[in-house]
Amino acid sequence: MFAGEKTPAKAKNCTRDFILLMKKNHFIFLFLLLNYFQYNYCFSQNLVPNHSFEIVDTCFGLASGIYYGHVPPWDSPTGGSPDVYNSCSGTTGGSSTIPANVFGYQFPQTGNGYAGASFYNFINNREYIQVELDSTLIDHENYCVSFYVNHANRARFAVNNIGMYFSTTQTNIAGGSPLNFIPQINDTNIVSDDSVWTLIYGRFTSHGGERYIIIGNFYADSLTDTNHVHGIGSTIPEAYYYIDDVNVHCCTCDSVSNGVSEINKEEDIMVYPNPATTSLTVTLLKGEGVLTIYNIFGEKVFTTKIINTQTEIDVGNLPKGMYFVEVRTEKGVRRKKIVKE
């Protein structure tokens, strides 16, 4: 229910803003950094695996690659055949190459890959992409959602109603008709720009238990607004879009609304020293768990399993800055801010 814009104020590019903040006085920078990441998009963990379609199991014949399972763990929830494009397939204009491919010409928003799907054609058919999130959404928490789309410049039509649907179960429906779901996130603007990536974004409150997301157009042709694109090379009679950088993260969980919750040394887990220079020690007094380190953009930079012991982690190669250590055990999740000097 939140319409997307190309440059919304609350969804500024995290990297650009981070660099601007670095120019401030050191103490002012630390204060602004903590508050900025408390209230903005780029703070908490992205729950979408392979969110930028970088991981593929083959570099050849990737057209329809999502449909055939070549982009784990993404799949097609219907009989449609969504595609994936990756630079490892070359640049020469083959069906799945980057930047030139069968549907147009575009570089990724980030990384080396992006997905592609048809969101409209004359016979009321649709393609969708689906993935299982890394963790189940929590009841009554607010989740911030974003992804980028780009109108393929060989597609003759541009449409609105590009959205995302959250589900508790995986969808597997034969046929290509529009899915009869009401997306929690939906952009009512027609997206026709084929030069720059357009951000679709929104926020919704979870009912609890949602684990899967589907991206596409969930509205019939009669309820979809279209523009006839007259650009050079617009020869394919459908609305086809590239998709990149899919992000779902909790806006109101403890890790966002209250800062990252501290791991108390009186509990069964200790993380030290802080600040760290070359190594970080994690002590788990009993049981076992998974330790993950995230940078300030929510990207995983390290993960390992820890069992009943003291684990020393080499952080010497990490860039200086703030990180978040997350330890998941059967008792729950504990997190701590650390600084790498």
Secondary structure as the mmCIF struct_conf table of DSSP 4:
data_model
#
loop_
_struct_conf.conf_type_id
_struct_conf.id
_struct_conf.beg_label_comp_id
_struct_conf.beg_label_asym_id
_struct_conf.beg_label_seq_id
_struct_conf.end_label_comp_id
_struct_conf.end_label_asym_id
_struct_conf.end_label_seq_id
BEND BEND1 LYS A 6 THR A 7
HELX_RH_3T_P HELX_RH_3T_P1 ALA A 9 ALA A 11
HELX_RH_AL_P HELX_RH_AL_P1 CYS A 14 MET A 22
TURN_TY1_P TURN_TY1_P1 LYS A 23 LYS A 23
BEND BEND2 LYS A 24 LYS A 24
HELX_RH_AL_P HELX_RH_AL_P2 HIS A 26 TYR A 39
BEND BEND3 ASN A 40 ASN A 40
TURN_TY1_P TURN_TY1_P2 TYR A 41 CYS A 42
BEND BEND4 PHE A 43 SER A 44
TURN_TY1_P TURN_TY1_P3 PRO A 49 SER A 52
BEND BEND5 PHE A 53 PHE A 53
BEND BEND6 ASP A 57 ASP A 57
BEND BEND7 CYS A 59 PHE A 60
TURN_TY1_P TURN_TY1_P4 ALA A 63 GLY A 69
BEND BEND8 VAL A 71 VAL A 71
TURN_TY1_P TURN_TY1_P5 PRO A 72 PRO A 73
STRN STRN1 ASP A 75 ASP A 75
BEND BEND9 PRO A 77 GLY A 79
STRN STRN2 ASP A 83 ASN A 86
HELX_RH_3T_P HELX_RH_3T_P2 SER A 87 SER A 89
BEND BEND10 THR A 91 GLY A 93
TURN_TY1_P TURN_TY1_P6 SER A 95 SER A 96
BEND BEND11 ILE A 98 PRO A 99
STRN STRN3 ALA A 100 ASN A 101
TURN_TY1_P TURN_TY1_P7 VAL A 102 PHE A 103
STRN STRN4 GLY A 104 TYR A 105
BEND BEND12 GLN A 109 THR A 110
TURN_TY1_P TURN_TY1_P8 GLY A 111 ASN A 112
STRN STRN5 GLY A 113 ASN A 121
TURN_TY1_P TURN_TY1_P9 PHE A 122 ILE A 123
BEND BEND13 ASN A 124 ASN A 124
STRN STRN6 ILE A 129 GLU A 132
BEND BEND14 ASP A 134 SER A 135
HELX_LH_PP_P HELX_LH_PP_P1 THR A 136 ILE A 138
TURN_TY1_P TURN_TY1_P10 ASP A 139 HIS A 140
STRN STRN7 ASN A 142 HIS A 151
TURN_TY1_P TURN_TY1_P11 ASN A 153 ARG A 154
STRN STRN8 ALA A 155 ALA A 155
BEND BEND15 ARG A 156 ARG A 156
STRN STRN9 PHE A 157 VAL A 159
BEND BEND16 ASN A 160 ASN A 160
STRN STRN10 ILE A 162 SER A 167
BEND BEND17 THR A 168 THR A 169
BEND BEND18 GLY A 175 SER A 177
HELX_LH_PP_P HELX_LH_PP_P2 PRO A 178 LEU A 179
BEND BEND19 GLN A 184 GLN A 184
STRN STRN11 ILE A 185 ASP A 187
BEND BEND20 ASN A 189 ASN A 189
STRN STRN12 VAL A 191 VAL A 191
BEND BEND21 ASP A 194 VAL A 196
STRN STRN13 THR A 198 THR A 205
BEND BEND22 GLY A 208 GLY A 208
STRN STRN14 TYR A 212 GLY A 216
BEND BEND23 TYR A 219 TYR A 219
HELX_RH_3T_P HELX_RH_3T_P3 ASP A 221 LEU A 223
STRN STRN15 THR A 226 HIS A 228
TURN_TY1_P TURN_TY1_P12 ILE A 232 GLY A 233
STRN STRN16 ILE A 236 ILE A 236
BEND BEND24 PRO A 237 PRO A 237
STRN STRN17 GLU A 238 CYS A 250
BEND BEND25 CYS A 251 CYS A 253
HELX_RH_AL_P HELX_RH_AL_P3 ASP A 254 SER A 257
TURN_TY1_P TURN_TY1_P13 ASN A 258 ASN A 258
BEND BEND26 VAL A 260 VAL A 260
HELX_LH_PP_P HELX_LH_PP_P3 SER A 261 GLU A 262
TURN_TY1_P TURN_TY1_P14 LYS A 265 GLU A 266
BEND BEND27 GLU A 267 ASP A 268
STRN STRN18 ILE A 269 TYR A 272
BEND BEND28 ASN A 274 PRO A 275
STRN STRN19 ALA A 276 ALA A 276
BEND BEND29 THR A 277 THR A 278
STRN STRN20 SER A 279 LEU A 284
BEND BEND30 LYS A 286 GLY A 287
STRN STRN21 GLU A 288 ASN A 295
TURN_TY1_P TURN_TY1_P15 ILE A 296 PHE A 297
BEND BEND31 GLY A 298 GLY A 298
STRN STRN22 LYS A 300 ILE A 307
BEND BEND32 ASN A 308 THR A 309
STRN STRN23 GLN A 310 ASP A 314
TURN_TY1_P TURN_TY1_P16 GLY A 316 ASN A 317
BEND BEND33 LEU A 318 LEU A 318
HELX_LH_PP_P HELX_LH_PP_P4 PRO A 319 PRO A 319
BEND BEND34 LYS A 320 LYS A 320
STRN STRN24 GLY A 321 THR A 329
TURN_TY1_P TURN_TY1_P17 GLU A 330 LYS A 331
STRN STRN25 GLY A 332 LYS A 340
#
